Amino acid sequence: MTRQDGLPLPQRTTAVLVVVLGIAISVIDSSILNLALPDIARELQATPTHAIWVVNAYQIASLVMLLPLAALGDRLGYRRVYLVGMALFALSSIAAMLANSLPMLIAARALQGLGAAGVMSVNTALMRLIYPSHRLGRGIALNSMVVATSTMAGPAVAAGILSVASWHWLFAINVPIGLLIFWLGRRALPFNPERENAASRFSWVDVVLNVLMFTLVFVGAEQLGVGGAEPLGALFLVAGLLVGVFYIRRQSHQATPMFPVDLWRNPVFALSMCSSLGAFCAQMLAFLCLPFLLLEVQGRSHLEAGLLMTGWPIATVVVAPIAGRLIGRVPAGWLGGIGMVVFAAGLLSLAVLPEHASSAHVAWRMALCGAGFALFQSPNNHTIVTSAPLHRSGAASGMLGTARLTGQTIGAVVLAVVYAVWSQKDGQGETVALCVAAGCALLAGVTSSLRVRAGGPPLPPAASAV
């Protein structure tokens, strides 16, 4: 049976809106609570150390369930996983909004993260079914642009809401948006194409191993970044790596593994994933240290710092569609390599920023970072998705989200280590952090460029029309 190449235009527009809105609120919610943590800790009578788990619970639940839910999407349908995930996200937002204790709020946030994992695990796979093959580059570029801008937008959205309402409203806004996405999704999202062979059995043992591996590694990395917790962090990290070795060896004997070792055997896929890890590690390093640079070192106001940082997502919005149109015309490896060099140049220019630099000097550096990241991300994501067979689109989509969250986690831990070694008082810590971020970006550029020699996924005949 030959599948229809994409959805017809009226349905396609609605389906794209569903995917874009879903990924936007899922990504924004990963960082929207950062500014509200002091208020939450004070109201719920919790210590800052305990309150941070309101953020960690969401991150861990999302990370550990991306691949299992992507595997379910390959078997049961991406549409079903997406809609159930969005329904759970909206309902758990109500629970978080009504939480009157820290344990209740953490539990609600974990459920929220599980719902977000359902959305993020299959969103790119859905794009592959929504768009015709010759326009898929535009769909991937739109998806990448939304992820990049939403990552930067979380604190700004939170600041706007907290200026007029309490932290409970950070969750309340998810409910009507989530229900609207669910209603539109039932009407517009496509079904998976029929498969000739029956799907392999879903293994709950693999789910448990996947959860254990990522949880232990995440908690271990987080503890390593906390002063005085290094022995416990090292223990968790080693335990997670041991579980991972056993888990991946078990996966290597399966035809359609949950952790897609079959896709990792493709050099193009593997190099693209390594590039994604390095790029998101660099992005998170910069994202976390730039507020310190602008507020503490340069003495700018919160409003001025926030406005200057918007140069990054604005440049991403401008360049991402251009990158989407270049897919199929220029090798993705070169686009990604050039993008990461531009990104690294922006990071280095911020690292050497004079103490009394003008707003214009900060703004163009931010824009350079956003433009470089956008030029890299869309072609890189397109390569990851199209290098997988159609029936493994869910696995490729799940790995996209896993690489993003893993890279961001590594970036946060690296920044904690940098701040533990170098002082923040004179801006030395921020300078080192931005230089390290530039190094990660350059490494991502190298692995991206190596894909040109390794070859790339076959492009559809009309790809040049993207």
Backbone torsions as a table, in degrees:
resi	resn	phi	psi	omega
1	MET	NA	125.2	179.6
2	THR	-85.4	126.6	-178.1
3	ARG	-79.4	150.7	174.0
4	GLN	-66.4	137.3	-177.7
5	ASP	-86.0	88.7	-179.5
6	GLY	84.9	175.3	179.7
7	LEU	-97.1	153.6	173.3
8	PRO	-64.8	156.1	-167.0
9	LEU	-55.4	-48.8	-177.9
10	PRO	-60.7	-43.5	179.5
11	GLN	-69.1	-36.4	-179.7
12	ARG	-62.1	-42.7	-179.6
13	THR	-60.6	-44.7	179.5
14	THR	-66.1	-42.1	-179.3
15	ALA	-63.5	-41.1	178.0
16	VAL	-62.9	-41.9	178.0
17	LEU	-59.8	-41.2	179.0
18	VAL	-61.7	-48.7	-178.1
19	VAL	-65.0	-43.1	-178.0
20	VAL	-65.1	-46.3	179.6
21	LEU	-64.9	-39.5	-179.5
22	GLY	-63.9	-46.7	-178.6
23	ILE	-70.2	-31.8	-179.8
24	ALA	-64.0	-51.1	-177.0
25	ILE	-71.6	-27.7	177.7
26	SER	-68.7	-43.3	-179.2
27	VAL	-73.0	-42.3	179.5
28	ILE	-59.5	-39.9	-177.3
29	ASP	-67.4	-14.6	178.1
30	SER	-72.6	-20.7	-178.0
31	SER	-129.4	-0.4	-173.1
32	ILE	-68.8	-22.8	-175.8
33	LEU	-88.1	-7.8	-175.2
34	ASN	-54.4	-46.4	-178.4
35	LEU	-70.1	-23.4	-175.8
36	ALA	-91.5	-5.7	-175.4
37	LEU	-57.6	-43.3	177.5
38	PRO	-58.8	-41.8	179.0
39	ASP	-66.0	-41.3	179.6
40	ILE	-63.9	-44.9	180.0
41	ALA	-61.6	-41.0	-178.7
42	ARG	-68.6	-44.9	-176.9
43	GLU	-69.7	-37.5	-178.0
44	LEU	-94.8	8.6	175.9
45	GLN	55.2	53.3	-179.1
46	ALA	-122.0	156.1	175.6
47	THR	-79.8	156.0	176.7
48	PRO	-56.7	-35.7	179.6
49	THR	-62.2	-39.5	178.2
50	HIS	-76.8	-36.7	-177.3
51	ALA	-64.3	-29.7	-178.9
52	ILE	-61.8	-20.1	179.4
53	TRP	-72.4	-11.7	171.0
54	VAL	-64.0	-35.3	176.3
55	VAL	-81.6	-46.0	-177.1
56	ASN	-61.7	-37.6	-178.7
57	ALA	-59.5	-41.5	178.5
58	TYR	-65.5	-46.3	-177.5
59	GLN	-63.5	-45.4	-177.4
60	ILE	-66.7	-46.4	-179.3
61	ALA	-60.4	-38.7	177.9
62	SER	-66.5	-47.3	-174.7
63	LEU	-64.0	-45.8	-172.1
64	VAL	-73.6	-20.2	-175.7
65	MET	-106.6	-0.4	179.5
66	LEU	-59.3	-51.2	-176.3
67	LEU	-70.9	-43.4	175.1
68	PRO	-58.7	-40.8	-179.5
69	LEU	-73.5	-31.7	173.3
70	ALA	-63.9	-40.2	177.2
71	ALA	-64.0	-40.1	175.7
72	LEU	-63.0	-36.8	178.1
73	GLY	-62.1	-40.7	176.9
74	ASP	-61.3	-31.6	-174.8
75	ARG	-93.6	-45.1	-173.0
76	LEU	-102.2	-15.7	-179.8
77	GLY	118.9	131.8	-179.8
78	TYR	-65.8	-36.8	179.2
79	ARG	-57.9	-46.8	-177.0
80	ARG	-65.1	-45.1	-179.9
81	VAL	-63.1	-41.5	-179.1
82	TYR	-62.8	-47.9	-175.9
83	LEU	-68.4	-41.2	177.4
84	VAL	-64.3	-41.5	177.6
85	GLY	-60.8	-43.0	179.9
86	MET	-67.4	-38.5	177.7
87	ALA	-63.4	-43.0	178.8
88	LEU	-65.4	-38.3	178.8
89	PHE	-60.9	-45.1	-178.9
90	ALA	-67.7	-44.4	-178.4
91	LEU	-66.9	-40.4	179.2
92	SER	-70.0	-23.8	174.5
93	SER	-65.6	-35.1	175.6
94	ILE	-64.4	-44.2	179.2
95	ALA	-61.9	-41.0	178.7
96	ALA	-65.9	-39.2	-179.6
97	MET	-63.6	-34.5	-176.9
98	LEU	-94.0	0.3	-175.9
99	ALA	-62.5	134.5	178.6
100	ASN	-118.7	12.5	175.7
101	SER	-149.0	157.4	-178.6
102	LEU	-64.7	-45.0	178.0
103	PRO	-58.3	-39.6	178.8
104	MET	-65.0	-40.7	179.7
105	LEU	-67.3	-41.5	178.7
106	ILE	-63.0	-42.2	178.9
107	ALA	-63.0	-42.7	178.6
108	ALA	-64.0	-38.4	178.5
109	ARG	-67.1	-34.6	176.3
110	ALA	-64.5	-42.3	176.6
111	LEU	-64.4	-37.9	175.9
112	GLN	-60.2	-44.0	178.6
113	GLY	-63.0	-37.6	176.8
114	LEU	-63.7	-42.8	176.8
115	GLY	-64.1	-41.5	178.3
116	ALA	-63.1	-35.2	177.8
117	ALA	-62.4	-37.7	176.4
118	GLY	-61.4	-36.3	179.2
119	VAL	-74.3	-49.2	-174.1
120	MET	-72.8	-26.0	-174.9
121	SER	-69.2	-27.6	-172.9
122	VAL	-123.2	3.8	-173.2
123	ASN	-63.3	-39.5	-179.7
124	THR	-73.4	-34.5	175.4
125	ALA	-62.0	-38.8	176.9
126	LEU	-64.6	-39.2	177.4
127	MET	-58.4	-34.5	-179.6
128	ARG	-67.8	-27.7	177.5
129	LEU	-89.0	-26.5	-176.8
130	ILE	-76.6	-44.6	-174.8
131	TYR	-91.8	144.9	168.1
132	PRO	-61.4	152.4	-174.4
133	SER	-58.2	-35.2	-177.5
134	HIS	-77.3	-7.3	176.9
135	ARG	-116.2	7.6	-176.6
136	LEU	-61.5	-32.8	178.8
137	GLY	-56.9	-39.1	179.0
138	ARG	-66.7	-40.2	178.9
139	GLY	-64.1	-43.5	178.7
140	ILE	-65.8	-38.8	178.7
141	ALA	-63.5	-41.8	177.9
142	LEU	-62.6	-44.4	179.2
143	ASN	-61.0	-45.9	-179.9
144	SER	-63.4	-40.5	179.9
145	MET	-63.2	-41.7	-179.2
146	VAL	-65.6	-42.9	179.0
147	VAL	-62.1	-46.8	-177.0
148	ALA	-64.6	-45.6	-178.3
149	THR	-71.2	-35.0	179.2
150	SER	-67.4	-35.7	177.6
151	THR	-59.8	-41.0	-179.2
152	MET	-81.5	-20.0	-171.5
153	ALA	-85.7	-17.6	-175.3
154	GLY	-50.1	-55.9	-180.0
155	PRO	-61.3	-36.7	-179.7
156	ALA	-66.5	-42.9	177.3
157	VAL	-62.5	-43.5	179.5
158	ALA	-61.9	-43.3	-179.6
159	ALA	-60.8	-40.7	179.1
160	GLY	-63.5	-43.3	-179.0
161	ILE	-71.3	-44.5	-176.9
162	LEU	-68.1	-20.1	178.3
163	SER	-72.5	-17.1	-178.1
164	VAL	-126.5	-9.9	-175.8
165	ALA	-150.3	172.3	-180.0
166	SER	-80.7	172.1	-177.0
167	TRP	-64.0	-21.0	179.6
168	HIS	-60.1	-30.0	-178.3
169	TRP	-73.7	-14.1	173.2
170	LEU	-63.4	-28.1	177.2
171	PHE	-92.9	-33.7	-175.7
172	ALA	-60.6	-35.7	-177.5
173	ILE	-66.7	-20.9	-179.9
174	ASN	-70.7	-27.3	-171.1
175	VAL	-66.3	-57.0	179.5
176	PRO	-64.0	-37.2	179.2
177	ILE	-65.5	-44.0	179.9
178	GLY	-63.1	-41.7	179.3
179	LEU	-67.2	-37.4	176.8
180	LEU	-63.9	-43.5	178.6
181	ILE	-61.8	-43.3	179.9
182	PHE	-60.9	-45.5	-178.3
183	TRP	-64.7	-46.0	179.0
184	LEU	-66.6	-37.6	-178.7
185	GLY	-63.4	-38.2	177.7
186	ARG	-62.1	-28.9	-178.0
187	ARG	-86.0	-28.0	-166.2
188	ALA	-122.0	-27.8	-173.6
189	LEU	-66.5	142.0	-177.0
190	PRO	-79.9	159.3	172.7
191	PHE	-90.0	156.0	176.5
192	ASN	-64.6	146.0	174.0
193	PRO	-67.0	152.6	179.0
194	GLU	-65.9	146.8	179.0
195	ARG	-110.8	144.5	-179.8
196	GLU	-71.6	-38.4	-178.5
197	ASN	-105.2	145.4	179.0
198	ALA	-65.5	146.3	179.4
199	ALA	-68.8	148.1	179.7
200	SER	-71.3	162.5	-175.9
201	ARG	-65.1	138.7	177.3
202	PHE	-83.7	124.7	-174.3
203	SER	-103.7	119.8	176.9
204	TRP	-73.9	-23.3	175.0
205	VAL	-63.3	-41.7	177.9
206	ASP	-65.4	-35.6	177.1
207	VAL	-61.5	-46.2	-179.5
208	VAL	-62.0	-44.1	-179.7
209	LEU	-64.4	-40.6	178.5
210	ASN	-62.8	-44.2	179.0
211	VAL	-63.2	-45.1	-179.9
212	LEU	-61.8	-46.1	-177.3
213	MET	-59.5	-53.9	-176.0
214	PHE	-70.5	-36.4	179.5
215	THR	-64.4	-47.3	-179.1
216	LEU	-64.1	-41.3	179.4
217	VAL	-67.0	-43.1	-179.9
218	PHE	-63.3	-50.4	-178.1
219	VAL	-65.4	-39.8	178.0
220	GLY	-61.8	-44.6	178.7
221	ALA	-64.3	-40.5	179.6
222	GLU	-64.8	-39.3	179.4
223	GLN	-70.3	-33.2	177.4
224	LEU	-64.1	-27.8	179.3
225	GLY	-83.3	-4.0	179.7
226	VAL	-101.8	126.0	-179.0
227	GLY	-57.7	131.5	177.5
228	GLY	87.7	-7.0	-177.9
229	ALA	-106.9	15.1	-174.7
230	GLU	-60.5	-44.7	-179.2
231	PRO	-60.1	-44.6	179.4
232	LEU	-65.9	-40.9	178.3
233	GLY	-62.6	-43.0	178.8
234	ALA	-62.8	-38.7	179.3
235	LEU	-63.2	-46.8	178.5
236	PHE	-62.1	-42.5	-177.3
237	LEU	-64.1	-44.9	178.7
238	VAL	-64.0	-42.1	178.6
239	ALA	-61.4	-42.3	178.3
240	GLY	-63.2	-40.1	178.7
241	LEU	-66.6	-38.5	177.9
242	LEU	-65.1	-44.0	176.1
243	VAL	-61.3	-40.0	-180.0
244	GLY	-62.8	-40.7	178.6
245	VAL	-61.3	-46.6	179.2
246	PHE	-63.7	-43.6	-177.6
247	TYR	-63.2	-46.8	-176.6
248	ILE	-71.4	-34.8	174.9
249	ARG	-63.6	-38.7	177.0
250	ARG	-65.0	-40.2	-179.2
251	GLN	-67.2	-30.4	-174.9
252	SER	-65.2	-14.4	-179.3
253	HIS	-97.6	4.2	-177.2
254	GLN	-104.3	149.5	-177.4
255	ALA	-71.4	-41.7	178.3
256	THR	-127.6	76.5	-174.0
257	PRO	-68.6	150.7	177.7
258	MET	-65.4	-49.7	169.4
259	PHE	-85.1	111.8	-164.4
260	PRO	-73.0	68.8	177.5
261	VAL	-63.9	-25.5	177.4
262	ASP	-64.7	-37.6	177.6
263	LEU	-74.2	-34.2	179.7
264	TRP	-66.1	-20.2	177.3
265	ARG	-70.8	-16.4	176.0
266	ASN	-80.9	115.5	-176.9
267	PRO	-56.1	-36.2	-179.3
268	VAL	-64.9	-44.9	178.3
269	PHE	-62.8	-46.2	-177.4
270	ALA	-62.8	-44.5	179.3
271	LEU	-65.6	-37.1	178.5
272	SER	-65.4	-39.6	179.2
273	MET	-66.8	-41.4	177.6
274	CYS	-62.8	-39.3	177.0
275	SER	-62.4	-41.9	-179.3
276	SER	-64.1	-41.9	178.2
277	LEU	-59.2	-48.2	-179.4
278	GLY	-64.2	-40.0	-178.2
279	ALA	-66.1	-43.7	-178.1
280	PHE	-74.8	-27.7	172.6
281	CYS	-63.9	-45.4	178.1
282	ALA	-63.9	-42.1	-179.6
283	GLN	-60.5	-45.9	-177.7
284	MET	-68.5	-38.8	175.3
285	LEU	-55.0	-48.6	-179.5
286	ALA	-67.8	-43.4	-176.5
287	PHE	-59.6	-37.9	-177.4
288	LEU	-82.5	-32.0	-175.7
289	CYS	-92.0	-19.9	-178.7
290	LEU	-62.2	-40.1	176.0
291	PRO	-59.0	-38.5	177.6
292	PHE	-63.7	-41.4	-179.4
293	LEU	-63.1	-45.0	-175.8
294	LEU	-76.5	-38.3	-175.4
295	LEU	-85.2	-50.1	-172.4
296	GLU	-85.4	-43.6	-175.9
297	VAL	-81.0	-46.0	-176.5
298	GLN	-93.5	-10.6	175.6
299	GLY	69.4	28.6	178.8
300	ARG	-81.7	161.0	177.5
301	SER	-77.4	163.4	177.6
302	HIS	-60.9	-40.5	-179.9
303	LEU	-64.2	-45.9	-179.6
304	GLU	-64.4	-43.0	178.7
305	ALA	-62.4	-42.6	179.5
306	GLY	-63.2	-42.5	179.1
307	LEU	-65.0	-40.2	179.9
308	LEU	-65.6	-37.6	-179.4
309	MET	-71.0	-17.6	177.1
310	THR	-68.8	-14.4	175.3
311	GLY	-60.0	-31.4	179.6
312	TRP	-64.4	-59.7	-179.4
313	PRO	-65.7	-29.9	177.8
314	ILE	-63.4	-44.2	177.7
315	ALA	-63.5	-37.0	177.6
316	THR	-62.1	-44.4	179.4
317	VAL	-61.5	-36.9	-178.7
318	VAL	-73.2	-43.1	-171.5
319	VAL	-85.5	-30.6	-175.8
320	ALA	-56.0	-46.0	177.5
321	PRO	-62.4	-35.5	177.3
322	ILE	-63.9	-43.3	177.5
323	ALA	-61.4	-38.9	178.2
324	GLY	-61.8	-37.8	179.6
325	ARG	-72.6	-24.6	179.7
326	LEU	-80.3	-16.0	179.0
327	ILE	-63.1	128.5	-177.4
328	GLY	94.6	-19.4	177.5
329	ARG	-100.2	-36.8	178.1
330	VAL	-120.3	136.7	178.3
331	PRO	-52.9	133.6	-176.6
332	ALA	-60.0	-33.0	179.1
333	GLY	-61.5	-40.5	178.8
334	TRP	-71.3	-41.1	178.4
335	LEU	-59.1	-45.6	179.8
336	GLY	-65.0	-41.3	179.4
337	GLY	-63.4	-45.7	178.6
338	ILE	-63.9	-42.0	179.4
339	GLY	-59.0	-42.3	-179.1
340	MET	-72.0	-31.0	175.0
341	VAL	-66.2	-43.1	177.0
342	VAL	-63.0	-42.7	178.4
343	PHE	-60.5	-46.6	179.2
344	ALA	-62.2	-39.4	178.3
345	ALA	-62.3	-40.3	177.1
346	GLY	-64.0	-41.5	179.5
347	LEU	-65.7	-42.7	178.8
348	LEU	-66.1	-36.5	178.2
349	SER	-66.4	-32.3	174.9
350	LEU	-72.1	-34.4	-179.8
351	ALA	-64.0	-32.9	-178.8
352	VAL	-101.3	18.8	-179.0
353	LEU	-61.5	128.0	177.8
354	PRO	-61.4	152.5	-175.5
355	GLU	-62.2	-34.6	-178.4
356	HIS	-111.9	41.6	-179.4
357	ALA	-67.2	148.3	177.9
358	SER	-73.8	164.2	178.9
359	SER	-62.2	-35.6	179.9
360	ALA	-63.4	-39.9	179.5
361	HIS	-65.5	-34.9	176.7
362	VAL	-71.7	-42.8	-173.5
363	ALA	-62.2	-44.6	-177.7
364	TRP	-69.5	-29.8	176.1
365	ARG	-67.8	-42.0	175.6
366	MET	-60.7	-43.9	-179.7
367	ALA	-63.2	-37.1	178.4
368	LEU	-62.4	-41.9	177.6
369	CYS	-62.1	-47.7	-178.7
370	GLY	-64.2	-39.3	179.9
371	ALA	-66.7	-44.4	179.7
372	GLY	-63.0	-43.2	-179.5
373	PHE	-64.7	-40.1	179.3
374	ALA	-65.3	-39.0	179.3
375	LEU	-64.8	-30.0	178.6
376	PHE	-81.1	-47.9	-163.7
377	GLN	-67.2	-45.3	-176.6
378	SER	-62.0	-51.9	177.4
379	PRO	-62.1	-36.3	-179.5
380	ASN	-64.9	-46.2	179.0
381	ASN	-65.3	-38.4	177.7
382	HIS	-60.8	-42.1	179.7
383	THR	-64.8	-43.0	179.8
384	ILE	-59.9	-45.8	-176.2
385	VAL	-70.3	-45.7	-174.9
386	THR	-79.4	-13.1	176.1
387	SER	-80.4	-6.7	177.3
388	ALA	-100.1	145.8	173.1
389	PRO	-59.4	157.2	-176.2
390	LEU	-56.8	-40.4	-177.2
391	HIS	-74.7	-6.6	175.9
392	ARG	-110.0	19.6	179.2
393	SER	-61.5	-35.7	178.9
394	GLY	-62.7	-43.5	179.4
395	ALA	-62.3	-42.5	178.6
396	ALA	-65.4	-41.1	178.9
397	SER	-63.9	-41.9	178.2
398	GLY	-63.1	-37.1	179.0
399	MET	-69.3	-29.3	175.8
400	LEU	-60.5	-49.0	178.7
401	GLY	-66.5	-37.4	179.3
402	THR	-64.4	-42.6	178.6
403	ALA	-63.6	-40.3	-179.9
404	ARG	-63.3	-50.7	-177.6
405	LEU	-67.9	-37.5	179.2
406	THR	-66.9	-44.8	178.3
407	GLY	-61.7	-41.3	179.2
408	GLN	-66.2	-37.3	177.3
409	THR	-64.2	-44.5	178.0
410	ILE	-61.0	-41.8	179.4
411	GLY	-61.2	-41.6	179.1
412	ALA	-64.7	-40.0	179.7
413	VAL	-68.0	-41.8	179.1
414	VAL	-61.8	-40.0	178.9
415	LEU	-64.3	-39.8	178.1
416	ALA	-61.5	-38.8	178.4
417	VAL	-67.1	-42.8	179.0
418	VAL	-60.1	-45.4	-179.6
419	TYR	-68.1	-25.3	177.6
420	ALA	-74.3	-24.2	-176.0
421	VAL	-100.8	-40.6	-176.3
422	TRP	-110.6	143.8	-176.9
423	SER	-71.2	147.7	175.2
424	GLN	-95.5	-13.8	-170.8
425	LYS	-62.7	-39.1	-177.2
426	ASP	-106.0	12.4	179.7
427	GLY	83.4	3.4	-177.8
428	GLN	-64.0	-41.5	-179.9
429	GLY	-60.9	-43.6	179.9
430	GLU	-65.9	-39.0	178.4
431	THR	-61.9	-46.1	179.0
432	VAL	-63.2	-43.5	-178.6
433	ALA	-60.5	-43.4	-179.9
434	LEU	-68.5	-34.1	175.8
435	CYS	-67.2	-41.2	176.4
436	VAL	-63.0	-41.7	177.8
437	ALA	-60.6	-41.6	177.9
438	ALA	-62.5	-39.0	176.5
439	GLY	-62.0	-42.5	177.2
440	CYS	-62.4	-40.0	178.8
441	ALA	-64.2	-41.6	179.1
442	LEU	-65.4	-39.1	176.0
443	LEU	-62.7	-40.4	176.5
444	ALA	-62.8	-37.2	177.2
445	GLY	-65.4	-37.7	178.3
446	VAL	-64.8	-48.8	-179.6
447	THR	-64.5	-33.1	176.3
448	SER	-65.1	-44.9	-178.9
449	SER	-65.7	-30.2	179.1
450	LEU	-63.8	-19.0	179.4
451	ARG	-67.0	-25.7	-180.0
452	VAL	-63.3	-40.6	178.0
453	ARG	-72.5	-34.7	-178.1
454	ALA	-73.3	-18.2	-175.9
455	GLY	97.2	171.5	-178.7
456	GLY	-136.6	171.1	179.0
457	PRO	-67.7	149.4	179.7
458	PRO	-63.7	132.8	178.9
459	LEU	-93.1	146.1	176.3
460	PRO	-63.8	154.9	-177.0
461	PRO	-56.6	-32.4	-176.3
462	ALA	-94.1	14.7	-175.2
463	ALA	-59.5	-30.1	-177.4
464	SER	-67.5	-12.2	-179.9
465	ALA	-89.3	2.1	-178.5
466	VAL	-58.9	NA	NA
